[in-house]
Amino acid sequence: KFITFLNPQISTQLMPLTVVLHGPAGVGKTTLAKKWMVDWTQDNHAKTFNSTFYLSCKELNHKGECSFADLLSKNWPDLQDAVPEILTQAQKILFIIDGFEELRVPSEALIHDMCCDWQKQKPVPVLLGSLLKRKMLPKATLLITTRPGALRELGLLVEQPFFIEIEGFLELDRKAYFLKHFEEEAQALRAFDLMKSNAALFHLGSAPAVCWIVCTCMKLQMEKGEDPAPTCQTITSLFLHFLCSQFTSPPGSCPGPFLQVPVTALCLLAAEGIWTQTSMFDGEDLERLGVKESDFHPFLDKNILQKGKDCEGCYSFIHLSVQQFLAALFYVLEREEEEDGDSCRWDIGGVQKLLSKEERLKNPSLTHVGYFLFGLLNEKRAGELETTFGCQVSRKVKQELLEFRVKSNKNKRLSSVTDMKEVLYCLYESQEEQLVKNAMSYVKEISIHLTNTFEMMQSSFCLKHCENLQKISLQVEKGIFLENDTESELDAQVERSQCDHRSLPLWTDLCSVFSSNKNLSFLDVSQSFLSHSSVRILCEQITRVTCHLQKVVIKNISPSDAYRDLCLAFIGKKTLTHLILEGDVHTDKMLLLLLCEMLKHSRCNLQYLRLGSCCDAAQKWDDSSLALGINQSLRCLDLTASELLDEGVKLLCTTLRHPKCFLQKLSLENCHLTEACCKELSSTLIVNQRLTYLCLANNKLGDGGVKLLCEGLSYPECQLQTLVLWHCNITRRGCKLISKLLQGDSSLTNLDLGLNPIATGLWFLCEALKKPNCNLKYLGLWGCSITPSCCQGLASALISNQRLETLDLGQNVLGKNGIMMLFEALKQNDGPLKTLRLKVDESSVEVQKLLKDVKDSNPKLTIECNNARTTRSSCCDFFS
């Protein structure tokens, strides 16, 4: 990745002038930058650059106002006289700016204060900002290191940077580190597998320092004959065990009182650093916080705190995650009453500020401190702290955390998957069952997106204590179950089997919620990559008597056999009332046969069935028709996007005309139907007096199909109330036929003609609306090519009509005059209309004034001017 950057043979015009090394804390960004410095001093890169300067933002934070020339000469006193001459050849200089995220400067302040004179006295952040913005030494080459959280701020300063991600230890590197740290290979592999089982901990392991902490902690436990598995369950437990293991008192002795003050001082330093986004501390920081340098000796000896190598009298933590852990510890330790002014000297926010989304967006480290804080609420861990350090742990913070994290969201639905992931993470870290019960007691709906087994473990732990949960929406990403994943990088069957060996027990634990929670009634599994084994586990829980699921949605899951297995599980499931199956399984004949068996079963109580994109081929409907004739519970059948074709509808109509068919709602949207099936449908509408809803949207029925349908609708025996003919190629002629129907004694109350080119056919509909025997309450004309010239007739109809409650005219260009006519009519008549949707020119002052007048004179009328809506009105929804 550095080839172009380092190659002296490449023209400087082709070289990137700004290179950014970015990656999480501790992955080797600084080491790589310093190695480049060493290589340069050894003449490896001298042909590329005459001069290279290393600038540590951590250290520069402690420097006062100076010129840029002074800044360089202070670090390299031997060059004091030569600096001016060096700076005149900026194109041959490389500046390494290490730890950009450490700069102590308000957000975006660097952009507004610039300096182009390297001899002018300015604060150090201004000098660095000017260098980055190329106001100073614009031809110099810059190599910048930063953490991901500061990339946005850096991006506002640098121009056309070349980004290089530093990943740190890869999986093989981590494994090699463990094998080197442990004498016994078996212990090393056991410890490595335990770290890998915790995705968050494994991610932190890209930093060598974290690998050292994990290895040190687990090696000590193994040497004592203890099982390290519980310690690796959460990051908090591992870090706490590591900290306490460094200061364990001999058996029978009391913890040394000398540790109370040092650990409090260390946690104060850590918390202050997190809030000020600082990881390097000097004597001024210690004095301001009121802590002594001698307090840190126990932690320096244990390598938890380190002295700065390049900055005398400075300290930093071994890794950012350790600082975050100790910052969380600051909130739970009981402290003596601070003297007046103590807390004023500290730049540390309270618990509520720590958990606020606004603060966490500005300072990502606060999120991790929050996780650790929940982890420290565990009573057993609190006892371990008290035993080791002889200090008291505050129990008050538990209630404060619970009130903020939970009660602040009490009246909000946790629909955001990201928000819910954070809540589950926090609660899992605590490992406190009662806390989870209290926190989740108000949750009735939850959406979970699983991307790894660790998230599955978190979800399972929390859901088992979510007693009032009613609905779960579940999405499982590819890569968790590898049994059927032939594209996996783990080509060997043995390796795939080992991966599933870890994930399947966790999945079993998660699925047990479906049969153990008596209130859970709704399950939605969508966009999920499962396996034969995981589907079998899910089915086993569904078939249990203690599973009370009433509504199940299965959408776009794999493997395709899963649909069959689930249908088999649903046979005889008397609690099931709603089932939605959607996915690319058109040719699965067995699936349809299983559905038929389910419908014919004596204990079937299914009321709503949707088979979106699941069925095609008309001949398959022979058995289905028989099942519908036997079943007496099904009320709604939705076959949207099934390739039913005209022949399939004819078979379906035979069933619908059966005296024991109890269907009330039928959707045949986008089923590739034509005028040819409309005669069968028309006769069905006469015979079947239970059918009240029929959706034929997105089918090429045309005016001929409308004519045949109107023949059936005109019979007094027909009880149809809602007819959806959205996008069916209906024109003016079709409107004339519908108008005649509506002027008779029709039962229709809801009619949707959206996206049909009816244009002037509106006149016929208006004539029907004027008649007293027209029963329409809803009329949908969204995107029907209606023009301003049609509005006079519509305005007249609105004045005389006494039943219409909703009129949808969205996406029709009615013009200013057309809108004015409609509004004037509405002002004249305080009729039954409750909702009007239309496209309005919001820039017209005259139209806006009239809109206000209409609303004032008719307060019960809602006028919606949402021009972006592209779906039909909810008035004709299948569930309405």
Secondary structure, 3 states (H helix, E strand, C coil): CCHHHHCCCCCCCCCCCEEEEECCCCCCHHHHHHHHHHHHHCCCCCCCCCEEEEEEHHHHCCCCCECHHHHHHHHCHHHCCCHHHHHCCHHHEEEEEECHHHCCCCCCHHHHCCCCCCCCCECHHHHHHHHHCCCCCCCCEEEEEECHHHHHHHHCCCCCCEEEECCCCCHHHHHHHHHHHCCCHHHHHHHHHHHHHCHHHHHHCCCHHHHHHHHHHHHHHHHCCCCCCCHHHCHHHHHHHHHHHCCCCCCCCCCCHHHHHHHHHHHHHHHHHHHHCCCCECHHHHHHHCCCHHHHHHHHHCCCEEECCCCCCCEEECCHHHHHHHHHHHHHECCCCCCCCHHHHCCCCCHHHHHCHHHHHHCCHHHHHHHHHHHCCCHHHHHHHHHHHCCCECCHHHHHHHHHHCHHHCCCCCCCHHHHHHHHHHHHHHCCHHHHHHHHCCCCEEEEEECCHHHHHHHHHHHCCCCCCCEEEEEECCCCCCCCCCCCCCCCHHHHHHHHHHHHHHHHHHHCHHHHCCCCCEEEEEEEECCHHHHHHHHHHHCCCCCCCCEEEEEEEECCHHHHHHHHHHCCCCCCCEEEEECCCCCCHHHHHHHHHHHHCCCCCCCEEEEECCCECHHHHHHHHHHHHHCCCCCEEECCCCECHHHHHHHHHHHHCCCCCCCCEEECCCCCCEHHHHHHHHHHHHHCCCCCEEECCCCECHHHHHHHHHHHHCCCCCCCCEEECCCCCCCHHHHHHHHHHHHCCCCCCEEECCCCCCHHHHHHHHHHHHCCCCCCCEEECCCCCCCHHHHHHHHHHHHHCCCCCEEEECCCCCHHHHHHHHHHHHHHCCCCCCEEEECCCCCCHHHHHHHHHHHHHCCCCEEECCCCCCCCCHHHCCCC
